[in-house]
Amino acid sequence: MAEKTLDTLFHDTLKDIHHAERKILKSLPKMQRAAQAPELKAAFGKHKDGTGGQIERL
């Protein structure tokens, strides 16, 4: 196996984070619909907006 550089490790980590954020973004609308408390629905919506911004930055 080839030795990984810090640059390679950094990019691999960014890819992992990007993948995780996309999975979260896909799940948040389902969680928002399932929530019964209005505050929780709003929190999921706010989190969805923030997660979209994170994906754009990544």
MMTF fields as JSON, N, C-alpha, C and O atoms, coordinates in Angstrom:
{
  "mmtfVersion": "1.0.0",
  "mmtfProducer": "UNKNOWN",
  "numBonds": 231,
  "numAtoms": 232,
  "numGroups": 58,
  "numChains": 1,
  "numModels": 1,
  "chainsPerModel": [1],
  "groupsPerChain": [58],
  "chainIdList": ["A"],
  "bondAtomList": [4, 2, 8, 6, 12, 10, 16, 14, 20, 18, 24, 22, 28, 26, 32, 30, 36, 34, 40, 38, 44, 42, 48, 46, 52, 50, 56, 54, 60, 58, 64, 62, 68, 66, 72, 70, 76, 74, 80, 78, 84, 82, 88, 86, 92, 90, 96, 94, 100, 98, 104, 102, 108, 106, 112, 110, 116, 114, 120, 118, 124, 122, 128, 126, 132, 130, 136, 134, 140, 138, 144, 142, 148, 146, 152, 150, 156, 154, 160, 158, 164, 162, 168, 166, 172, 170, 176, 174, 180, 178, 184, 182, 188, 186, 192, 190, 196, 194, 200, 198, 204, 202, 208, 206, 212, 210, 216, 214, 220, 218, 224, 222, 228, 226],
  "bondOrderList": [1, 1, 1, 1, 1, 1, 1, 1, 1, 1, 1, 1, 1, 1, 1, 1, 1, 1, 1, 1, 1, 1, 1, 1, 1, 1, 1, 1, 1, 1, 1, 1, 1, 1, 1, 1, 1, 1, 1, 1, 1, 1, 1, 1, 1, 1, 1, 1, 1, 1, 1, 1, 1, 1, 1, 1, 1],
  "groupList": [{"groupName": "MET", "atomNameList": ["N", "CA", "C", "O"], "elementList": ["N", "C", "C", "O"], "formalChargeList": [0, 0, 0, 0], "bondAtomList": [1, 0, 2, 1, 3, 2], "bondOrderList": [1, 1, 2], "singleLetterCode": "M", "chemCompType": "L-PEPTIDE LINKING"}, {"groupName": "ALA", "atomNameList": ["N", "CA", "C", "O"], "elementList": ["N", "C", "C", "O"], "formalChargeList": [0, 0, 0, 0], "bondAtomList": [1, 0, 2, 1, 3, 2], "bondOrderList": [1, 1, 2], "singleLetterCode": "A", "chemCompType": "L-PEPTIDE LINKING"}, {"groupName": "GLU", "atomNameList": ["N", "CA", "C", "O"], "elementList": ["N", "C", "C", "O"], "formalChargeList": [0, 0, 0, 0], "bondAtomList": [1, 0, 2, 1, 3, 2], "bondOrderList": [1, 1, 2], "singleLetterCode": "E", "chemCompType": "L-PEPTIDE LINKING"}, {"groupName": "LYS", "atomNameList": ["N", "CA", "C", "O"], "elementList": ["N", "C", "C", "O"], "formalChargeList": [0, 0, 0, 0], "bondAtomList": [1, 0, 2, 1, 3, 2], "bondOrderList": [1, 1, 2], "singleLetterCode": "K", "chemCompType": "L-PEPTIDE LINKING"}, {"groupName": "THR", "atomNameList": ["N", "CA", "C", "O"], "elementList": ["N", "C", "C", "O"], "formalChargeList": [0, 0, 0, 0], "bondAtomList": [1, 0, 2, 1, 3, 2], "bondOrderList": [1, 1, 2], "singleLetterCode": "T", "chemCompType": "L-PEPTIDE LINKING"}, {"groupName": "LEU", "atomNameList": ["N", "CA", "C", "O"], "elementList": ["N", "C", "C", "O"], "formalChargeList": [0, 0, 0, 0], "bondAtomList": [1, 0, 2, 1, 3, 2], "bondOrderList": [1, 1, 2], "singleLetterCode": "L", "chemCompType": "L-PEPTIDE LINKING"}, {"groupName": "ASP", "atomNameList": ["N", "CA", "C", "O"], "elementList": ["N", "C", "C", "O"], "formalChargeList": [0, 0, 0, 0], "bondAtomList": [1, 0, 2, 1, 3, 2], "bondOrderList": [1, 1, 2], "singleLetterCode": "D", "chemCompType": "L-PEPTIDE LINKING"}, {"groupName": "PHE", "atomNameList": ["N", "CA", "C", "O"], "elementList": ["N", "C", "C", "O"], "formalChargeList": [0, 0, 0, 0], "bondAtomList": [1, 0, 2, 1, 3, 2], "bondOrderList": [1, 1, 2], "singleLetterCode": "F", "chemCompType": "L-PEPTIDE LINKING"}, {"groupName": "HIS", "atomNameList": ["N", "CA", "C", "O"], "elementList": ["N", "C", "C", "O"], "formalChargeList": [0, 0, 0, 0], "bondAtomList": [1, 0, 2, 1, 3, 2], "bondOrderList": [1, 1, 2], "singleLetterCode": "H", "chemCompType": "L-PEPTIDE LINKING"}, {"groupName": "ILE", "atomNameList": ["N", "CA", "C", "O"], "elementList": ["N", "C", "C", "O"], "formalChargeList": [0, 0, 0, 0], "bondAtomList": [1, 0, 2, 1, 3, 2], "bondOrderList": [1, 1, 2], "singleLetterCode": "I", "chemCompType": "L-PEPTIDE LINKING"}, {"groupName": "ARG", "atomNameList": ["N", "CA", "C", "O"], "elementList": ["N", "C", "C", "O"], "formalChargeList": [0, 0, 0, 0], "bondAtomList": [1, 0, 2, 1, 3, 2], "bondOrderList": [1, 1, 2], "singleLetterCode": "R", "chemCompType": "L-PEPTIDE LINKING"}, {"groupName": "SER", "atomNameList": ["N", "CA", "C", "O"], "elementList": ["N", "C", "C", "O"], "formalChargeList": [0, 0, 0, 0], "bondAtomList": [1, 0, 2, 1, 3, 2], "bondOrderList": [1, 1, 2], "singleLetterCode": "S", "chemCompType": "L-PEPTIDE LINKING"}, {"groupName": "PRO", "atomNameList": ["N", "CA", "C", "O"], "elementList": ["N", "C", "C", "O"], "formalChargeList": [0, 0, 0, 0], "bondAtomList": [1, 0, 2, 1, 3, 2], "bondOrderList": [1, 1, 2], "singleLetterCode": "P", "chemCompType": "L-PEPTIDE LINKING"}, {"groupName": "GLN", "atomNameList": ["N", "CA", "C", "O"], "elementList": ["N", "C", "C", "O"], "formalChargeList": [0, 0, 0, 0], "bondAtomList": [1, 0, 2, 1, 3, 2], "bondOrderList": [1, 1, 2], "singleLetterCode": "Q", "chemCompType": "L-PEPTIDE LINKING"}, {"groupName": "GLY", "atomNameList": ["N", "CA", "C", "O"], "elementList": ["N", "C", "C", "O"], "formalChargeList": [0, 0, 0, 0], "bondAtomList": [1, 0, 2, 1, 3, 2], "bondOrderList": [1, 1, 2], "singleLetterCode": "G", "chemCompType": "PEPTIDE LINKING"}],
  "groupTypeList": [0, 1, 2, 3, 4, 5, 6, 4, 5, 7, 8, 6, 4, 5, 3, 6, 9, 8, 8, 1, 2, 10, 3, 9, 5, 3, 11, 5, 12, 3, 0, 13, 10, 1, 1, 13, 1, 12, 2, 5, 3, 1, 1, 7, 14, 3, 8, 3, 6, 14, 4, 14, 14, 13, 9, 2, 10, 5],
  "groupIdList": [1, 2, 3, 4, 5, 6, 7, 8, 9, 10, 11, 12, 13, 14, 15, 16, 17, 18, 19, 20, 21, 22, 23, 24, 25, 26, 27, 28, 29, 30, 31, 32, 33, 34, 35, 36, 37, 38, 39, 40, 41, 42, 43, 44, 45, 46, 47, 48, 49, 50, 51, 52, 53, 54, 55, 56, 57, 58],
  "secStructList": [7, 7, 7, 7, 7, 2, 2, 2, 2, 2, 2, 2, 2, 2, 2, 2, 2, 2, 2, 2, 2, 2, 2, 2, 2, 2, 2, 2, 2, 2, 2, 2, 2, 2, 7, 7, 1, 2, 2, 2, 2, 2, 2, 2, 2, 2, 2, 2, 2, 2, 2, 2, 2, 2, 2, 2, 2, 7],
  "xCoordList": [0.842, 0.0, 0.888, 1.874, 0.531, 1.314, 1.153, 0.102, 2.215, 2.186, 1.33, 1.466, 0.463, -0.423, 0.238, 0.869, 0.077, 0.589, -0.491, -1.65, -0.104, -1.084, -2.146, -3.322, -1.722, -2.663, -3.703, -4.892, -3.27, -4.178, -5.132, -6.331, -4.609, -5.453, -6.485, -7.639, -6.063, -6.969, -8.115, -9.279, -7.79, -8.821, -9.739, -10.947, -9.188, -10.019, -10.996, -12.153, -10.528, -11.378, -12.49, -13.639, -12.154, -13.171, -14.226, -15.414, -13.813, -14.767, -15.701, -16.906, -15.136, -15.958, -16.966, -18.129, -16.517, -17.405, -18.503, -19.669, -18.136, -19.114, -20.175, -21.367, -19.741, -20.677, -21.631, -22.837, -21.09, -21.908, -22.923, -24.08, -22.5, -23.408, -24.542, -25.689, -24.233, -25.269, -26.277, -27.477, -25.791, -26.699, -27.605, -28.799, -27.032, -27.82, -28.871, -30.024, -28.473, -29.397, -30.565, -31.691, -30.31, -31.37, -32.321, -33.517, -31.805, -32.604, -33.399, -34.451, -32.917, -33.555, -35.014, -35.828, -35.393, -36.818, -37.712, -38.821, -37.244, -38.017, -38.173, -39.246, -37.1, -37.146, -38.069, -38.797, -38.031, -38.88, -40.357, -41.176, -40.698, -42.089, -42.545, -43.707, -41.645, -42.007, -42.113, -42.769, -41.473, -41.491, -42.9, -43.626, -43.271, -44.6, -44.554, -45.507, -43.488, -43.37, -42.985, -42.043, -43.694, -43.372, -41.933, -41.296, -41.433, -40.059, -39.062, -38.063, -39.344, -38.456, -38.521, -37.493, -39.715, -39.854, -39.033, -38.33, -39.129, -38.386, -36.882, -36.117, -36.461, -35.03, -34.482, -33.377, -35.253, -34.819, -34.731, -33.807, -35.677, -35.635, -34.418, -33.758, -34.125, -32.954, -31.674, -30.747, -31.63, -30.445, -30.263, -29.136, -31.38, -31.322, -30.691, -29.867, -31.074, -30.5, -28.994, -28.212, -28.611, -27.193, -26.392, -25.26, -26.983, -26.292, -26.091, -25.047, -27.087, -26.936, -25.763, -25.012, -25.612, -24.478, -23.147, -22.159, -23.135, -21.908, -21.505, -20.327, -22.469, -22.174, -21.604, -20.657, -22.169, -21.653, -20.209, -19.384, -19.9, -18.529, -17.553, -16.405, -18.024, -17.124, -16.861, -16.124],
  "yCoordList": [-1.18, 0.0, 1.243, 1.315, 2.201, 3.427, 4.264, 4.267, 4.966, 5.831, 7.058, 7.662, 7.416, 8.563, 9.835, 9.852, 10.89, 12.184, 12.898, 12.484, 13.953, 14.742, 15.315, 15.398, 15.703, 16.242, 15.191, 15.499, 13.974, 12.888, 12.59, 12.413, 12.536, 12.283, 13.399, 13.136, 14.636, 15.775, 15.652, 15.825, 15.355, 15.22, 14.03, 14.116, 12.941, 11.784, 12.13, 11.711, 12.893, 13.308, 14.227, 14.088, 15.17, 16.059, 15.268, 15.577, 14.264, 13.418, 12.702, 12.619, 12.184, 11.5, 12.455, 12.101, 13.661, 14.656, 15.039, 15.149, 15.242, 15.604, 14.514, 14.807, 13.273, 12.151, 12.143, 11.956, 12.344, 12.338, 13.483, 13.293, 14.657, 15.806, 15.547, 15.91, 14.927, 14.615, 13.613, 13.733, 12.625, 11.647, 12.326, 12.035, 13.227, 13.966, 14.817, 14.859, 15.503, 16.358, 15.553, 16.047, 14.332, 13.469, 13.028, 12.858, 12.846, 12.351, 13.445, 13.166, 14.662, 15.73, 15.988, 16.181, 16.004, 16.219, 15.125, 15.407, 13.899, 12.795, 12.988, 12.758, 13.41, 13.645, 14.823, 14.805, 15.853, 17.018, 16.638, 17.083, 15.826, 15.391, 14.527, 14.588, 13.729, 12.816, 13.529, 13.034, 14.675, 15.398, 15.9, 16.316, 15.855, 16.321, 17.699, 18.468, 18.014, 19.321, 20.378, 20.173, 21.494, 22.555, 23.066, 23.395, 23.126, 23.591, 22.637, 23.062, 21.353, 20.349, 20.397, 20.282, 20.565, 20.708, 21.896, 21.802, 23.016, 24.216, 23.993, 24.454, 23.286, 23.018, 22.152, 22.392, 21.144, 20.314, 21.141, 20.956, 22.045, 22.91, 23.817, 23.995, 24.384, 25.255, 24.457, 24.929, 23.265, 22.414, 22.031, 21.948, 21.799, 21.46, 22.6, 22.364, 23.824, 24.986, 25.094, 25.361, 24.886, 24.942, 23.853, 24.074, 22.668, 21.536, 21.784, 21.437, 22.382, 22.74, 23.686, 23.543, 24.648, 25.572, 24.862, 25.174, 23.911, 23.136, 22.374, 22.34, 21.77, 21.004, 21.922, 21.549, 23.113, 24.056, 24.437, 24.532, 24.655, 25.03, 23.883, 24.099, 22.657, 21.521, 21.317, 20.405],
  "zCoordList": [0.0, 0.0, 0.0, 0.733, -0.816, -0.917, 0.343, 0.985, 0.675, 1.844, 1.531, 0.467, 2.449, 2.234, 2.742, 3.799, 1.97, 2.395, 3.206, 3.216, 3.873, 4.628, 3.685, 4.039, 2.496, 1.519, 1.13, 1.042, 0.901, 0.547, 1.7, 1.487, 2.898, 4.065, 4.25, 4.589, 4.026, 4.147, 3.145, 3.507, 1.892, 0.867, 1.145, 0.923, 1.62, 1.968, 3.087, 3.061, 4.063, 5.166, 4.68, 5.099, 3.793, 3.234, 2.468, 2.56, 1.722, 0.997, 1.97, 1.734, 3.071, 4.078, 4.711, 4.907, 5.028, 5.634, 4.652, 5.032, 3.398, 2.367, 2.233, 2.131, 2.235, 2.135, 3.336, 3.175, 4.525, 5.741, 5.712, 6.086, 5.275, 5.211, 4.218, 4.482, 3.089, 2.099, 2.658, 2.41, 3.411, 4.027, 5.054, 5.128, 5.84, 6.829, 6.132, 6.561, 5.044, 4.317, 3.767, 3.718, 3.359, 2.843, 3.966, 3.729, 5.167, 6.292, 7.008, 7.583, 6.98, 7.75, 7.37, 8.273, 6.095, 5.788, 6.368, 6.82, 6.356, 6.938, 8.442, 9.0, 9.086, 10.526, 10.838, 11.83, 9.975, 10.184, 10.066, 10.87, 9.079, 8.919, 10.092, 10.492, 10.641, 11.727, 13.083, 13.999, 13.2, 14.476, 14.772, 13.869, 16.031, 16.423, 17.066, 16.941, 17.736, 18.387, 17.351, 16.585, 17.317, 16.346, 16.463, 15.462, 17.698, 17.904, 17.26, 16.679, 17.368, 16.778, 15.258, 14.591, 14.707, 13.251, 12.759, 11.753, 13.477, 13.094, 13.206, 12.359, 14.25, 14.436, 13.302, 12.814, 12.883, 11.76, 10.482, 9.69, 10.273, 9.097, 9.109, 8.085, 10.254, 10.385, 10.163, 9.506, 10.706, 10.544, 9.073, 8.583, 8.372, 6.95, 6.157, 5.273, 6.471, 5.788, 6.047, 5.134, 7.285, 7.635, 6.97, 6.54, 6.885, 6.266, 4.775, 4.221, 4.125, 2.71, 2.491, 1.527, 3.389, 3.325, 3.523, 2.859, 4.438, 4.674, 3.418, 3.061, 2.753, 1.54, 0.465, -0.227, 0.318, -0.67, -0.358, -1.267, 0.911, 1.28, 1.053, 0.665, 1.3, 1.087, -0.389, -0.765]
}
